[in-house]
């Protein structure tokens, strides 16, 4: 079966777009071919900074013939309806249609239309221009004649009556080859914006810029390799990583690995060459995080650390796209100049942030409001944040107002978490201060971390400094939790204020959209409560049942990820349950109990009683307000009533003690009395009062077991 090789070569594609673009190309092309009636055995996409490539193997040479039946009107239908059917089916006369009989609808016309299959070459040539023209780049640019000013255009519109191609960067050539694995292949010469598909590509723009003639994928890869182009992005990543590790090791260093940066630099080069540069050791006085981000953000370079140590070294690893004749010395020198300039700026930020602001007199009111000490640099930045009325959100006020809300909320939470209220208050008023530092202004991802460093420098207690960094945590399911109780308290207050605030202005997540990361904030609250065993009545804090339901959704996800059964979660989680840790403990107890013999008894006894009761309620049957001793006529119903009262009392006592297993064990004793009841008692007695009383007895069974879980929701 034949294969298809497709290459779209352009000027540099931004690294962040390459992987997705290659995946989009694969999906668009294979979907179009399949929709046109072709099949294939396998497809793989490749990408470099200057090309997207698709290798499709085992493509059918021709689409299958298609037979379609088009149902028409009744044979007795008006002539106008019959003519419309003939036009739709492409028939010249009614005699070309078949007549089919239906016992109910009578005779009606059916047209059988056969569409012959088409050669794959024809289909490929037909679908490719549209795919290229409509390619879903997040950003694109127009090039060619239609992109010129009107007075300079020569026609300005391509032969198909549409404007010139929009592509992420100007498209330069197209390769499209089709044919068997071992025989000659053929070019499918479709055209897009004056570029005609061919069998010609080009190698590395500096090392091998001449044209290369290719026939199929295997010699295409080999030819590109000879022309200094490594097609496989994963191989480029592997080469960069191992060469960088080896180069660092040879200098007595370890590479500080960074998967995101590795992915990015592999998309910047077609022929990676790893080099090492240096900067002055005096810059190592800057925090390591600032050095790493400065070098990463500005020069796309890796940093290194001393082997066996934690501190960074003054060597960095850079990735070149050129195998330079001088061994890369000029490239190293140029990168080193830029790195030193950026580190000089970073050192300036770091130093300035530790000094006094020039306008302290204007900050006295803000300092008094938050109890700040204007002799301390971080306090000054918080006062400045408040004095400038920096907006948090247009409908939720300023950052200063937000800190005041978090401060009040944290004061309520501190005793519940067991944190020192004074330390919590100090951490809260300094938590957002680093937003006014120059280091965070340059690198926003360092907020919190820089606040901790500046807090340590001005002598804040360790718990306060740690809380300033940790109050943003956890920022995902795998992120660590705050270290101490002060940090836990501030983190809870921060996240709860965010959620309550955005709920109050009706800015809730919708579908996949969550611009304010509210799902992440709620999951952070859930993780803190679960993993640090914090008891908190959420409704007393958030005061919103809809927001509580949102927490319930996050709790379900969390517990399922922990291995809990969804039906057991649903059985325990009531709409008003606002102590999430207690819910988790109930689920844990129910999970352990439900598979035991007692658990099976409890489930079976409860379900039999509640299902019958539910069926009668659905019919509108009358259920007495309570069980009347005088109306209990048989020993079996008297025995069940006695058992329900005893089990309910024991279960209630156990629930007060939060001993859910004991509560379930007490209720499991109802299995025998319930079975006897159904064997000896007819619930639907002819006497309405007796019937209502017996339904009330079943209601009592449901109420008793409902204190533990809604067993009707448990599978099995």
LOBA-668499 format. One line per 3 residues: number of its first residue (from 1); for each residue x negated, z negated, y of C-alpha. Coordinates in steps of 0.001 Angstrom, whole numbers, plus 524288, in hexadecimal, padded with zeros to 5 digits. Last residue first. Example, Ala and Ser with C-alpha at 12.3 -4.5 7.8 and 13.67 -1.06 7.14 Angstrom:
<pts>
2> 7CA9A/7E41C/7FBDC ~ 7CFF4/7E188/7EE6C
</pts>
This chain:
<pts>
716> 8621A/75141/7F1F1 ~ 85FF7/75425/80060 ~ 8619E/74905/80A06
713> 86AD1/74B85/81570 ~ 87656/74434/80F66 ~ 86D66/7386A/80E3F
710> 86E1A/735A4/81CC1 ~ 863CB/72AFF/81D0C ~ 86194/71C46/81D4C
707> 86D23/716F7/824F9 ~ 874D0/72253/81F60 ~ 874C1/71BB1/8121F
704> 87DE3/71113/81712 ~ 88644/71A50/81F3B ~ 88833/723B8/813D9
701> 88C14/718BF/80A9A ~ 89551/7132E/814D5 ~ 89B81/720A4/8165C
698> 89D98/720D7/807A1 ~ 8A4FA/713FA/80922 ~ 8AC96/7198A/81495
695> 8B089/724D3/80BB8 ~ 8B5B6/71AA2/8021E ~ 8BD6B/71418/80CFC
692> 8C355/72107/8119A ~ 8C7B9/72403/80394 ~ 8CD67/7164F/80200
689> 8D4F9/717B8/80EC2 ~ 8D9C8/72572/80B67 ~ 8DF40/72104/7FE13
686> 8DE74/72CD8/7F522 ~ 8D023/729B6/7F28F ~ 8C5FD/733B1/7F67D
683> 8BA32/72B58/7F301 ~ 8BD5D/72A89/7E489 ~ 8B53A/71F41/7DF61
680> 8AF4E/71D17/7D1F2 ~ 8A44C/726ED/7D081 ~ 8A209/728CE/7DF0A
677> 8A101/71A38/7E159 ~ 89859/7183B/7D574 ~ 88E98/7222C/7DACF
674> 88ED1/71B91/7E833 ~ 88D0C/70E00/7E246 ~ 8813E/712B5/7DA73
671> 87A82/71A32/7E57C ~ 87C8E/70F72/7EF9D ~ 8702A/70858/7EB65
668> 86874/71302/7F291 ~ 86C80/70CA5/7FF66 ~ 863E2/700C6/7FD34
665> 85869/70949/7F91E ~ 85A2F/71187/80560 ~ 859BA/70592/80E1F
662> 84DCA/7009F/806CD ~ 84712/70DA7/8094A ~ 84AC9/70D3D/8178D
659> 84434/70065/81AA6 ~ 8458D/7016A/8295B ~ 84850/6F29F/829A3
656> 85561/6F580/83006 ~ 856D4/70053/825DE ~ 85512/6F65C/81ADF
653> 85FB2/6ED8D/8203A ~ 868E9/6F921/8218C ~ 865F2/6FD9E/813B1
650> 868E1/6F02F/80E15 ~ 875DF/6EF66/81569 ~ 8798C/6FD51/811B4
647> 87666/6FAF2/80368 ~ 87F1C/6EEE4/802EF ~ 88A54/6F513/80A5B
644> 88993/701A2/80271 ~ 888D8/6FA64/7F565 ~ 89506/6F24C/7F86F
641> 89C60/6FEAF/7FC85 ~ 897D3/705B8/7F03E ~ 89C5A/6FA7F/7E76F
638> 8A9BB/6FA2B/7EE02 ~ 8AACF/708DB/7EC1C ~ 8A7A1/707B9/7DDA8
635> 8B075/6FBE2/7DBAC ~ 8BC68/70357/7E038 ~ 8C675/700F3/7EB0B
632> 8BE4F/6FF81/7F75E ~ 8C941/6FFBC/8016D ~ 8C91C/6F122/80417
629> 8BA6C/6F141/80668 ~ 8BC4B/6FAD2/811BB ~ 8B0CA/703ED/81495
626> 8AFAE/707F9/822C1 ~ 8B530/7119A/82C9F ~ 8BC9A/71881/821AC
623> 8B96B/726BE/81F45 ~ 8C497/73092/820D9 ~ 8C1E5/73DF5/81AF8
620> 8BF7F/7492A/82479 ~ 8BB7A/752F9/81A19 ~ 8AD71/75256/81F11
617> 8AE0F/7439F/81DF6 ~ 8B1CA/74526/80FAC ~ 8A630/74DFB/80CE1
614> 89CFD/744F3/81438 ~ 8A1AA/73937/80C58 ~ 89FA5/7406A/7FF91
611> 891F7/74478/803A4 ~ 88EAB/736DF/80893 ~ 891DD/72FC8/7FBF4
608> 88B39/7391A/7F291 ~ 87F8C/73AAA/7FB96 ~ 87D45/72C08/7FCE2
605> 87D1F/72931/7EE76 ~ 87409/7348D/7EB3C ~ 86A71/731E2/7F647
602> 869D0/72340/7F3BB ~ 8681B/72522/7E52F ~ 85D5B/72F3C/7E733
599> 85687/725CE/7F058 ~ 85787/71AA6/7E6C1 ~ 85167/7235B/7DC4F
596> 8466C/726E9/7E5B2 ~ 8457C/73457/7EC30 ~ 84CDA/73020/7F875
593> 844DA/723EC/7FAF4 ~ 8379F/7290D/7FF87 ~ 83D8B/73399/80829
590> 847BC/72A0E/80D4F ~ 83D34/72055/8112F ~ 83518/72ACE/81822
587> 84116/7305B/81ED4 ~ 844F4/722CA/8236E ~ 83714/7205B/82854
584> 8374A/72D40/82FC4 ~ 84443/729BD/8360D ~ 83EC5/71C72/839FD
581> 83336/72344/84066 ~ 83CA7/72C07/847BA ~ 8444B/720E2/84DD1
578> 84E6A/72954/854CF ~ 85831/72BBF/849F2 ~ 864BC/72F3B/85145
575> 866A7/73CC1/84B3C ~ 86406/7373F/83D88 ~ 85793/73A17/835F4
572> 8580F/733E4/82870 ~ 85EDF/73E37/82036 ~ 858E8/74944/8283F
569> 84B33/74442/8252E ~ 84EC7/7431C/816BB ~ 853E7/75118/816CF
566> 84769/75629/81D36 ~ 83EAB/75028/812E3 ~ 832D3/74914/81868
563> 82546/74F00/8164A ~ 81E2D/74B1A/822C7 ~ 820FB/7588A/82862
560> 82F58/755AF/825AE ~ 82DED/748EB/82D39 ~ 827FC/74FB6/8391E
557> 831D8/75ACA/83951 ~ 83D14/75132/83825 ~ 83745/748BC/842E1
554> 83669/75490/84BE9 ~ 844CD/75788/849CB ~ 8486B/7493A/84BBF
551> 840E9/7491A/8588D ~ 84961/7546B/85D4A ~ 85573/74CC4/858FC
548> 850A3/7417D/8616A ~ 84FB8/74B13/86CC6 ~ 85E07/74E7C/86AB5
545> 861A3/74025/869EC ~ 85B7A/73D40/8772B ~ 857D3/72FBA/87C0F
542> 84930/7327B/87AAC ~ 843D7/724AE/87A58 ~ 84EE7/71C76/8748F
539> 8521D/7282D/86C09 ~ 84486/727DA/86625 ~ 8455A/71A5A/8601D
536> 836D4/718DA/85D5C ~ 82F96/712F3/851E0 ~ 8217B/717B6/851A6
533> 81B36/7195B/84439 ~ 80EF0/72053/8495B ~ 810F7/72C29/840AF
530> 81FA9/72D38/84205 ~ 821BF/729A5/85056 ~ 815A4/73102/854E4
527> 81908/73CE3/84C8B ~ 82704/73D48/8517F ~ 822A9/73C64/85FBA
524> 818EF/74775/85DA9 ~ 8237A/74F70/856DA ~ 82BD7/74DBC/862FD
521> 820C2/7524B/86BEB ~ 81DD2/75DFE/86333 ~ 82C1B/761F6/86338
518> 82C25/7607A/87204 ~ 820C7/769E5/873EA ~ 82523/76D25/881E3
515> 826E6/77BAD/87F56 ~ 82E63/779BA/8728A ~ 833C6/786F0/86E96
512> 8355B/7899B/85FFD ~ 843E8/786DE/86044 ~ 84703/77F86/86CCA
509> 83F56/77393/87111 ~ 84667/76B5F/87B40 ~ 845E4/76C52/88A11
506> 85305/765EB/88CBC ~ 84E64/75E80/898C8 ~ 85022/75132/8923B
503> 84A89/75658/8857D ~ 83E2A/75A2A/88CB8 ~ 83C98/74C7E/8921B
500> 83FFE/7451B/885B3 ~ 83631/74D2D/87DF9 ~ 82B0A/74BEA/887B0
497> 82D9A/73D78/889E9 ~ 82D8D/73B57/87B32 ~ 82093/7425B/879DE
494> 819AD/73A98/8848C ~ 81F74/72D93/8805E ~ 81B88/72FB0/87237
491> 80DB8/733AA/8760B ~ 80C91/72800/87F36 ~ 810A8/71E9F/87471
488> 8080D/724AC/869FD ~ 7FC62/7247D/87323 ~ 7FE31/71608/875DA
485> 8002C/7137E/8675D ~ 7F354/719D5/863BD ~ 7ED83/726A3/85EEF
482> 7F7E6/73079/862E2 ~ 7FC03/73932/85775 ~ 7F395/74433/85203
479> 7F7DE/75260/8527B ~ 7FC86/758B3/845CC ~ 80B1E/7593C/8489F
476> 80900/75D00/856DD ~ 80531/757DF/8642E ~ 803F1/749B6/85FEB
473> 7FFE3/745CE/869DD ~ 8012D/747BC/87893 ~ 80011/73906/87ACA
470> 7F32B/7390D/87361 ~ 7E9B9/73C14/87E68 ~ 7EF12/731FB/887ED
467> 7F19E/728A4/87C9B ~ 7E330/72896/878E6 ~ 7DF38/724B6/886B1
464> 7E963/719E7/88716 ~ 7E586/7149C/879C3 ~ 7D717/714E3/87D91
461> 7D97A/70CDF/889D2 ~ 7D6D4/7144D/89688 ~ 7C8F4/713AB/89BFB
458> 7C878/71EFC/8A58F ~ 7C07C/7277C/89C45 ~ 7C992/7246E/890E7
455> 7D544/72915/898D6 ~ 7CE04/735A0/89C85 ~ 7CBA9/738A7/88E22
452> 7D9A3/73580/88A44 ~ 7DF41/73DDF/89525 ~ 7D660/748E4/890B3
449> 7DC8A/7485C/88323 ~ 7EA35/7475F/888AC ~ 7E9B6/754C5/88EB2
446> 7DEC5/75CC5/88884 ~ 7E778/7687A/8854F ~ 7E930/76A8A/893F8
443> 7DAFB/76F1D/89534 ~ 7D79D/7724F/8A359 ~ 7E1D6/7695B/8A96E
440> 7DEC6/75F98/89EA2 ~ 7D09B/75EEA/8A32B ~ 7D49C/75EDD/8B183
437> 7DCAD/75298/8AFD5 ~ 7EAB1/751E1/8B4BB ~ 7F0D0/75303/8A729
434> 7E76A/747FF/8A3A7 ~ 7F0EF/73E45/8A96D ~ 7FBB3/740CE/89F88
431> 7F92D/73504/896C1 ~ 7F46C/72BF6/8A1AC ~ 80177/72568/8A4D9
428> 80525/72525/8967C ~ 7F866/71F1E/891C4 ~ 7F967/713F1/89B88
425> 80769/71129/89794 ~ 80405/7113D/8892C ~ 7F895/70821/88B81
422> 80175/6FE8A/8929D ~ 80C23/6FF7D/88846 ~ 802D1/6FC82/87CD7
419> 80871/70445/8716E ~ 8112C/6FF7B/86664 ~ 81872/70C56/864D0
416> 82595/70643/86834 ~ 81F4F/6FDB2/872A4 ~ 81930/709BF/87936
413> 82553/71265/8788C ~ 82CC4/70CC0/8840A ~ 820BD/70CE5/88CF6
410> 81DCE/71AAA/88821 ~ 82B0F/71F38/88D2C ~ 8288F/719FD/89ADC
407> 81AFB/72013/89B58 ~ 81FDF/72CFC/895D7 ~ 829C3/72DB1/8A0CE
404> 81F8D/72A78/8AB44 ~ 8164B/73480/8A549 ~ 82120/73EA7/8A65F
401> 8236A/73B78/8B491 ~ 814F1/73D4F/8B73F ~ 814CC/74A31/8AFCB
398> 81FA7/74EDF/8B89C ~ 82E0D/7511C/8B63C ~ 835ED/75471/8AA36
395> 83D96/76047/8AEF4 ~ 831F9/767E6/8B46E ~ 82910/76322/8A999
392> 81C99/75B0C/8AA7A ~ 81A75/75E23/8B8C5 ~ 80E91/758AF/8BFC5
389> 813A6/74FEA/8CA8C ~ 80633/75026/8D104 ~ 80677/74156/8D2B8
386> 80956/73F1E/8C44A ~ 7FE0C/74745/8BF14 ~ 7F548/741C1/8C9CA
383> 7F867/733D3/8C5A1 ~ 7F541/7379E/8B7AA ~ 7E870/73DBE/8BC03
380> 7E4D5/73197/8C3D6 ~ 7E74B/728FB/8B811 ~ 7DDCC/7318C/8B060
377> 7D345/72FFA/8BAD5 ~ 7D423/72112/8BC11 ~ 7D356/71A54/8C949
374> 7E150/71EAA/8CBA2 ~ 7E63E/7148D/8C1EE ~ 7F3E2/71873/8BD94
371> 7FFF7/70FDD/8BC8D ~ 808F5/71B94/8BAC2 ~ 810B2/71AD8/8C77A
368> 8056F/7149C/8CEE0 ~ 7FC52/71FBE/8CB64 ~ 80672/729D4/8CF59
365> 80803/7235C/8DCA6 ~ 7F948/72227/8DE7D ~ 7F63E/73065/8DB80
362> 7F52A/735EA/8E944 ~ 7EA09/72CA7/8ECA0 ~ 7E26B/73174/8E0C3
359> 7E0BE/73F22/8E653 ~ 7D2EC/74311/8E228 ~ 7D467/74066/8D38D
356> 7CA1D/7376B/8CE0E ~ 7C07D/73B8F/8C380 ~ 7C14E/73C55/8B4B7
353> 7C8F5/74908/8B4E5 ~ 7BE6C/74EFC/8BD79 ~ 7B406/74D03/8B316
350> 7BB9C/7532C/8A7E7 ~ 7BFF8/75E8B/8B05D ~ 7B1F2/7612A/8B4E8
347> 7AD08/76059/8A6FA ~ 7B72E/76A73/8A32F ~ 7B2CF/77389/8AE21
344> 7A4A0/7724D/8A9A4 ~ 7A950/774BF/89BCE ~ 7AF7A/7817C/8A05E
341> 7A305/785F4/8A718 ~ 79ABC/7820D/89B6B ~ 7A3AA/7898C/89219
338> 7A31D/795B0/89AC2 ~ 7944E/795BB/89B55 ~ 79350/7931B/88CBF
335> 79C18/79EAC/889B0 ~ 79315/7A7CB/89124 ~ 786AC/7A23D/88AF2
332> 78C4B/7A2E0/87D45 ~ 79048/7B112/87F56 ~ 782B0/7B44A/88494
329> 77C59/7AD9C/878F8 ~ 78507/7B44D/86EF7 ~ 77A54/7B7BF/86562
326> 77425/7C0DB/86F6E ~ 77A13/7CCD1/868B9 ~ 787D2/7C759/869DC
323> 79168/7C75A/85E85 ~ 79D49/7C803/8674E ~ 7AAB1/7C1C0/86633
320> 7A4E5/7B477/86957 ~ 7A973/7A71C/864BE ~ 7A442/79AF8/86B8A
317> 79FE4/78DFD/865E5 ~ 79C62/782B4/86EE0 ~ 79092/779D5/86FCD
314> 78FD4/76DC9/8789B ~ 793CB/764D7/86D71 ~ 7A0BC/75DB7/86C65
311> 7A196/74F78/86881 ~ 7A71E/74B61/85B65 ~ 79AE1/74ABA/8531D
308> 796F5/74E48/84537 ~ 791D3/75B79/84976 ~ 791D9/75C67/85840
305> 79DE1/762FF/85D87 ~ 7A10D/7711E/86092 ~ 7AA08/77844/869F4
302> 7B0EC/78520/8675D ~ 7B23C/78FF8/87175 ~ 7BDF1/79730/8771A
299> 7B716/797A6/88464 ~ 7C082/7917A/88E0C ~ 7CA19/78A54/8855E
296> 7C0DC/7867B/87A66 ~ 7B550/78271/882DE ~ 7BDA7/77A90/88C40
293> 7C62F/77541/88147 ~ 7BA86/7703F/87980 ~ 7B3A9/76A87/88558
290> 7C01C/763CC/889ED ~ 7C2A6/75DF2/87C74 ~ 7B493/7595B/87B62
287> 7B5C9/75104/8879E ~ 7AB9F/754EA/891E6 ~ 79E7A/74E0C/89057
284> 79AD3/7595B/8875D ~ 79927/7616D/893B4 ~ 78BB4/75B65/895C3
281> 78762/761D9/88916 ~ 78631/76F07/88FEE ~ 78CD1/77A7A/88934
278> 78995/78247/87D16 ~ 78D6F/78EBB/875FD ~ 78E83/79284/867C0
275> 7923F/79FE2/8625D ~ 79BDA/7A53A/8583A ~ 79DF4/7B3F3/85714
272> 7ABA0/7B8B4/853E9 ~ 7AE17/7C75C/85250 ~ 7BC18/7CA35/856A4
269> 7BC87/7BF11/8606A ~ 7C6D5/7B846/868B4 ~ 7D0D2/7B5BC/85DFF
266> 7C74B/7ADBB/855F0 ~ 7C516/7A614/8627D ~ 7D362/7A1F5/86302
263> 7D50D/79DF1/854D1 ~ 7C886/795FE/8557E ~ 7CD2D/78FA6/8621F
260> 7D9C1/78B52/85B97 ~ 7D2A8/786A4/84F68 ~ 7C8F8/77E46/8570E
257> 7BCD6/7796E/8500F ~ 7B2C2/77100/856D7 ~ 7A6B8/7772A/8509A
254> 79CCE/76D74/84B9F ~ 78EE5/76C9C/8509D ~ 780F8/76BE3/84BA8
251> 77D86/77926/8516E ~ 77E95/78059/8446C ~ 78B99/77970/84265
248> 7910F/77F60/84EEE ~ 78D34/78D2B/84AD5 ~ 792BB/78B0E/83D2D
245> 79FB5/785C1/84220 ~ 7A0F3/790EC/84BDF ~ 79DB4/79AFD/84164
242> 7A7CD/794D1/83861 ~ 7B2A6/7947E/84287 ~ 7B001/7A1E4/84863
239> 7AF23/7A88F/83B1E ~ 7BBA0/7A1F9/83657 ~ 7C314/7A575/842AB
236> 7BE97/7B3A9/841B0 ~ 7C2C9/7B3BA/8336E ~ 7D039/7AEA9/83737
233> 7D134/7B933/841AB ~ 7CE9F/7C426/837D4 ~ 7CA18/7D09D/83EC5
230> 7BBCA/7CD8A/84117 ~ 7B79C/7D870/84A3C ~ 7A91A/7DBA4/84B6F
227> 7AA2B/7EA61/848D4 ~ 7A576/7E896/83AD1 ~ 7B084/7DEC0/83915
224> 7BA0A/7E86B/83F23 ~ 7B60A/7F2D6/83558 ~ 7B7A6/7E993/829E1
221> 7C52A/7E51B/82E68 ~ 7C9AE/7F33B/8307C ~ 7C380/7F729/82374
218> 7CC9D/7ED97/81CA6 ~ 7D893/7F052/82528 ~ 7D95F/7FF0B/8237C
215> 7D37D/80B86/828D9 ~ 7CB55/807E0/834BD ~ 7C3F9/80FBE/83EFB
212> 7BC25/8074D/84861 ~ 7BA34/80AB5/856BE ~ 7AE89/80515/85DF6
209> 7AE69/7F7D6/864EB ~ 7A57A/7F105/85B11 ~ 79E16/7E566/860E0
206> 7A4FB/7E43B/86E04 ~ 7B36D/7E71F/86B75 ~ 7B272/7E32E/85D3A
203> 7B877/7EDCB/854C3 ~ 7C186/7F915/857C1 ~ 7CCE5/7FF57/8508C
200> 7D06B/80D2A/84C87 ~ 7DA1C/810C9/841C8 ~ 7E4A5/814E5/84B7B
197> 7F0C1/8102C/8529C ~ 7F31E/81777/85F4D ~ 7F204/81020/86C30
194> 7F9A0/81724/876F6 ~ 802D1/80BAC/8793C ~ 80577/80A0D/86AB0
191> 803A5/81556/8611E ~ 805BC/816A2/8528A ~ 7FB19/81D2F/84AA2
188> 7FC9E/817DD/83CC3 ~ 7EEB1/81A58/83833 ~ 7ED17/81DB4/829F7
185> 7E5F7/8176D/81EBE ~ 7DE12/81E4B/81439 ~ 7DE5C/818A0/8069A
182> 7D9D1/80B26/801DE ~ 7E370/80106/8071A ~ 7EE39/80ABB/809F1
179> 7F208/80EAB/817D5 ~ 7F56D/80AEE/8259E ~ 7ECDB/8095A/8319A
176> 7F0F8/804E9/83F27 ~ 7E638/801C5/848E4 ~ 7EA2E/7FFDF/85710
173> 7E180/7FFFC/86317 ~ 7DFA9/7FA36/870A5 ~ 7EB4E/7F161/873A0
170> 7E9D4/7EB50/88126 ~ 7EAD6/7DC70/88063 ~ 7F6C3/7D4A4/87BF0
167> 7FE0C/7E179/87AB5 ~ 808B0/7E7E8/882E4 ~ 8095D/7F660/88009
164> 80C86/8003B/88A83 ~ 81A66/80194/88F9E ~ 824BA/8084C/88798
161> 82999/81668/8870B ~ 8241C/819CC/879DB ~ 8196F/82281/87F47
158> 81392/817A0/88735 ~ 81770/81459/8951B ~ 80E5F/81431/8A0BF
155> 80EA7/82310/8A1AF ~ 80108/8232A/8A740 ~ 801A6/81692/8AECF
152> 7F97F/8146F/8BB1A ~ 80478/8142F/8C502 ~ 80C74/80AED/8BCB8
149> 801C5/800A0/8BBDB ~ 7FBBE/80053/8AE36 ~ 80170/7F8E4/8A28E
146> 80927/80492/89DF5 ~ 7FCBA/80C71/89C33 ~ 7F600/80343/892E5
143> 7F68B/7F47F/8922E ~ 80129/7EA37/8925D ~ 7FDBD/7DC15/88F9D
140> 80298/7D232/885C5 ~ 805B5/7C3D9/8846E ~ 80CCA/7BD1C/87941
137> 80A5F/7C99E/8716A ~ 81648/7CD6D/8696D ~ 81314/7DBA5/865BF
134> 81DF2/7E49E/86A82 ~ 8155D/7F091/86CC7 ~ 80D2A/7EE4B/860A2
131> 818F0/7EC5B/857C4 ~ 81FD9/7F83B/85D97 ~ 813F5/800E8/85B8F
128> 81265/7FC2A/84D71 ~ 8200B/7FEB8/84815 ~ 82058/80DAB/8476E
125> 81275/81054/84311 ~ 813EB/80619/83875 ~ 820CF/80BFD/833C4
122> 81B73/819DD/83340 ~ 80F40/81590/82C09 ~ 8179E/80DC7/82269
119> 81E84/81A50/81E53 ~ 82D5F/819B8/81F5D ~ 8380C/8166F/815A1
116> 84484/81E77/814F5 ~ 850CF/818BA/81AF7 ~ 85CB1/81A04/8122E
113> 86A0C/817D0/8182E ~ 875B6/814DE/80F74 ~ 881EE/8156A/817DA
110> 88DAA/80D8F/81369 ~ 89BE7/810D8/81676 ~ 8A758/807F7/81336
107> 8B205/80715/808D8 ~ 8BAB7/7FAF6/807D3 ~ 8B7F7/7EDD5/80E13
104> 8BC19/7E4C1/8030B ~ 8B8B0/7EC09/7F69E ~ 8AD2F/7F2F9/7FD6E
101> 8AACB/80158/7FAEF ~ 89EAF/808B3/7FF87 ~ 89EBE/81678/80535
98> 8916C/81CC8/8072E ~ 88D4B/823CB/8137A ~ 88841/831DB/81458
95> 89645/83705/81430 ~ 898AF/82FD0/820E2 ~ 89044/839C3/827CF
92> 8831B/83AB6/82EA3 ~ 87E29/82D46/82B05 ~ 874BC/8258A/83381
89> 87A1A/81862/82F61 ~ 87DC1/81439/83D37 ~ 8830C/821BB/84081
86> 88B26/82201/833FF ~ 890A0/8146A/836CB ~ 894A5/8184F/8447A
83> 89B69/8245D/83EF7 ~ 8A327/81BE1/83566 ~ 8A766/8129C/84040
80> 8AC3E/81E05/848A7 ~ 8B352/82418/83D0B ~ 8BBC2/817F8/83B83
77> 8B985/80FB3/82F4A ~ 8C06D/8131C/82274 ~ 8B3AC/814EB/81B0E
74> 8B059/80738/81FCD ~ 8A4A6/805D5/828B0 ~ 8962A/806C4/8254D
71> 88C25/7FED8/81DE1 ~ 87E39/80396/81F89 ~ 87650/80324/812F8
68> 867A2/803E5/814BD ~ 85D4D/809AC/80BC4 ~ 84F24/808A5/81002
65> 843AE/81075/80AC3 ~ 83780/80810/809D5 ~ 82CFC/8081D/81444
62> 820AF/80FCC/81170 ~ 81259/80CEB/80EF5 ~ 814C3/7FEAD/80BBE
59> 80ADD/7F59B/8121D ~ 80170/7EF26/808B1 ~ 7F8B3/7E897/812C4
56> 7FAED/7E641/8214A ~ 7EED2/7E329/82975 ~ 7F1F4/7E014/837BB
53> 7E80C/7DF32/842A9 ~ 7E8D6/7D9D4/8507E ~ 7DCF7/7DD0F/858B0
50> 7D461/7D91F/86417 ~ 7D296/7CA66/86348 ~ 7D377/7CB3B/85479
47> 7DF4A/7CB35/84BA1 ~ 7E36A/7CD05/83D97 ~ 7F0AB/7CE22/836B2
44> 7F362/7CEA3/82836 ~ 7FDE3/7D5DA/820A4 ~ 80199/7D61F/8124C
41> 808F7/7DDCF/807EB ~ 81133/7E6A0/8108F ~ 81F1E/7EBD4/81100
38> 82538/7F6BB/818F8 ~ 833AF/7F85C/81C24 ~ 833A3/7F981/82AFD
35> 8367C/7EAE5/82C27 ~ 82A80/7E854/823D0 ~ 82203/7F075/82CE3
32> 82759/7E9F5/8391B ~ 825A8/7DC48/83386 ~ 817B7/7DF77/82F50
29> 81431/7E48A/83CD7 ~ 81A67/7D9A3/844C6 ~ 815A7/7CECF/83BD7
26> 8078A/7D36F/83B49 ~ 806F9/7D602/849E7 ~ 80CA7/7C897/84CE7
23> 8026A/7C221/84446 ~ 7F78F/7C96F/84B58 ~ 7FD6F/7C57B/8586A
20> 7FE63/7B74A/8541E ~ 7EFFA/7B6A9/85069 ~ 7EB73/7BDE2/85C9E
17> 7F2EF/7B743/86799 ~ 7EA64/7AB49/86A19 ~ 7DE27/7B3BB/869C7
14> 7E28A/7BC59/8751D ~ 7E201/7CAA0/87095 ~ 7D5F8/7D1B9/875B7
11> 7D7AF/7E056/87834 ~ 7DF73/7E75C/86DF0 ~ 7DF20/7EBDE/85FD6
8> 7EB85/7ECEE/85794 ~ 7E79D/7EEE0/84968 ~ 7F098/7F2E8/83E2C
5> 7EC98/7F568/83029 ~ 7F75E/7F8F0/82676 ~ 7F5C5/7F972/817BD
2> 7FAEA/8030C/80DAE ~ 80000/80000/80000
</pts>
